[in-house]
Amino acid sequence: MAMMELIIEQWKNLDGSCQYLWSVWRDGKRIGMSRPQAKAEDAEQEGMDWCLRSTGSRPDRVTRL
């Protein structure tokens, strides 16, 4: 069975603010990604929702970078 991972990335801007993006990976290949979010929690929730809608299941692992 294929392993699916939701990755939350933090991007720091020159003005000191941060943005958070999610991406979903299945067996080393990216299958989905987001636009920037203001909070890591919002990015994670949106990524979880995408997984359920698009694949019918939750990710096997969530990683915050």
C-alpha positions as CSV (number, residue, x, y, z in Angstrom):
1,M,0.0,0.0,0.0
2,A,1.3,3.5,-0.9
3,M,2.4,5.7,2.0
4,M,0.9,9.3,2.0
5,E,2.6,12.2,3.9
6,L,1.3,15.7,4.5
7,I,4.2,18.2,4.8
8,I,3.7,21.6,6.3
9,E,6.5,24.1,5.3
10,Q,7.2,27.4,6.9
11,W,8.5,30.2,4.7
12,K,9.9,33.4,6.3
13,N,9.5,36.6,4.4
14,L,12.0,39.5,4.4
15,D,9.5,41.6,6.4
16,G,9.7,39.1,9.3
17,S,6.3,37.5,8.6
18,C,5.8,33.8,8.0
19,Q,3.6,31.8,5.5
20,Y,2.8,28.2,5.7
21,L,2.2,25.8,2.8
22,W,1.2,22.2,2.7
23,S,2.0,19.5,0.2
24,V,0.9,15.9,0.0
25,W,3.3,13.2,-1.1
26,R,2.6,9.6,-2.0
27,D,5.6,7.3,-2.4
28,G,8.0,10.2,-3.0
29,K,5.8,12.0,-5.6
30,R,4.0,15.2,-4.8
31,I,0.3,14.8,-5.6
32,G,-1.1,18.2,-4.2
33,M,0.0,21.5,-2.8
34,S,-1.5,24.7,-1.4
35,R,-1.3,28.4,-1.6
36,P,0.2,30.2,1.5
37,Q,-1.7,30.3,4.8
38,A,-1.1,32.6,7.7
39,K,-1.0,29.8,10.4
40,A,0.5,26.4,10.4
41,E,-2.7,25.0,11.9
42,D,-4.8,26.4,9.0
43,A,-2.4,24.9,6.5
44,E,-2.5,21.5,8.2
45,Q,-6.3,21.5,8.4
46,E,-6.6,22.5,4.7
47,G,-4.1,19.7,3.8
48,M,-6.1,17.1,5.8
49,D,-9.3,18.2,4.1
50,W,-7.7,18.0,0.7
51,C,-6.5,14.4,1.5
52,L,-9.9,13.3,2.5
53,R,-11.6,14.9,-0.5
54,S,-9.1,13.9,-3.1
55,T,-7.9,10.5,-1.9
56,G,-10.6,9.4,0.5
57,S,-8.2,8.8,3.4
58,R,-6.1,10.7,5.9
59,P,-2.3,10.9,5.5
60,D,-0.1,8.2,7.2
61,R,2.2,10.9,8.5
62,V,2.2,14.7,9.1
63,T,5.6,16.4,9.0
64,R,6.2,20.1,9.9
65,L,9.4,21.6,8.4
